Amino acid sequence: MTGHLAEQEMVLSRLEISRETMTETLSGHETVTEPQSGSEPEAGEEAGPLGQGSPVGVRLVPQRTPGLAVGVLPRSYQDIVEVLADAVHPMRAHHL
C-alpha cells in the first residue's frame, strides 16, 4: 500500500509540474502562480475555465473567418505571418 501511495504521489507531482509548465508557456510571462482560493482576478485579468486567470484552455488565435485582419492575432503570430508574406520562396517550419 505504501509503494502504491508513493507511486501515485510521484504521478501527481509530475502532473503539477506539467500544469505549471503549460501555464507559463501559454501565458508568455514569467512564473505564474495559482491564485488563492476566494481571491478576485486582478484588473484586466479574466477568470479562465480552469481557475481565475489560468491561460490553460484559452484560445489564443480567433476562429478563422473571411476578411479576418492580421492585427487580431497575438504579436508572435503577426511576426510569423509577416515573415511568410515577405518570403521569396516557400518556407518550412524550421526556417521560421
C-alpha positions as CSV (number, residue, x, y, z in Angstrom):
1,M,0.0,0.0,0.0
2,T,2.9,2.4,0.8
3,G,4.5,1.7,-2.5
4,H,1.3,2.4,-4.4
5,L,0.8,5.7,-2.5
6,A,4.4,6.8,-3.3
7,E,3.8,5.9,-6.9
8,Q,0.6,8.0,-7.0
9,E,2.3,10.9,-5.3
10,M,5.0,10.8,-7.9
11,V,2.4,10.9,-10.7
12,L,0.6,13.8,-9.0
13,S,3.9,15.7,-8.7
14,R,4.6,15.2,-12.4
15,L,1.1,16.4,-13.3
16,E,1.6,19.5,-11.2
17,I,4.9,20.3,-12.9
18,S,3.3,19.8,-16.3
19,R,0.4,22.2,-15.4
20,E,2.9,24.8,-14.2
21,T,4.9,24.5,-17.4
22,M,1.9,24.8,-19.6
23,T,0.6,27.8,-17.6
24,E,4.0,29.5,-18.0
25,T,4.2,28.6,-21.7
26,L,0.7,29.8,-22.6
27,S,0.9,33.0,-20.5
28,G,4.1,34.2,-22.2
29,H,5.1,35.7,-18.9
30,E,7.3,34.7,-16.0
31,T,6.3,32.1,-13.5
32,V,2.5,32.1,-13.0
33,T,1.2,31.1,-9.6
34,E,-2.2,29.7,-8.7
35,P,-4.4,32.3,-7.1
36,Q,-5.5,31.9,-3.5
37,S,-9.0,30.4,-3.3
38,G,-11.7,33.0,-3.0
39,S,-9.5,35.8,-4.4
40,E,-10.8,38.0,-7.2
41,P,-9.0,38.3,-10.5
42,E,-6.7,41.4,-10.8
43,A,-7.6,44.3,-13.1
44,G,-7.6,43.2,-16.7
45,E,-7.5,39.5,-15.8
46,E,-10.4,37.3,-16.6
47,A,-11.3,34.1,-14.9
48,G,-10.3,31.1,-17.1
49,P,-12.2,27.9,-17.4
50,L,-9.9,26.1,-15.0
51,G,-9.4,28.8,-12.4
52,Q,-9.0,32.5,-12.1
53,G,-6.5,33.9,-14.6
54,S,-5.4,30.5,-15.9
55,P,-4.5,30.6,-19.5
56,V,-4.9,26.9,-19.9
57,G,-7.7,26.1,-22.3
58,V,-7.8,29.7,-23.6
59,R,-7.9,30.0,-27.4
60,L,-5.0,32.3,-28.4
61,V,-6.0,32.6,-32.1
62,P,-9.5,33.6,-33.1
63,Q,-11.6,31.4,-35.3
64,R,-10.7,32.0,-39.0
65,T,-13.3,33.9,-40.9
66,P,-13.2,35.6,-44.3
67,G,-11.7,39.1,-44.0
68,L,-10.0,38.4,-40.7
69,A,-7.3,41.0,-40.1
70,V,-3.8,40.0,-39.1
71,G,-3.9,42.6,-36.3
72,V,-6.3,40.5,-34.2
73,L,-3.5,37.8,-33.8
74,P,-1.1,37.8,-30.9
75,R,2.2,39.6,-31.7
76,S,4.2,36.5,-32.2
77,Y,1.7,35.1,-34.8
78,Q,1.7,38.5,-36.6
79,D,5.5,38.2,-36.8
80,I,5.2,34.7,-38.4
81,V,2.6,36.0,-40.9
82,E,4.9,38.9,-41.8
83,V,7.9,36.6,-42.4
84,L,5.8,34.3,-44.6
85,A,4.4,37.2,-46.6
86,D,7.9,38.6,-47.2
87,A,9.4,35.3,-48.2
88,V,10.6,35.0,-51.8
89,H,10.2,31.2,-51.8
90,P,8.2,28.6,-49.8
91,M,9.4,28.1,-46.3
92,R,9.4,25.2,-43.9
93,A,8.7,25.5,-40.2
94,H,12.4,25.2,-39.2
95,H,13.2,28.2,-41.4
96,L,10.9,30.4,-39.3
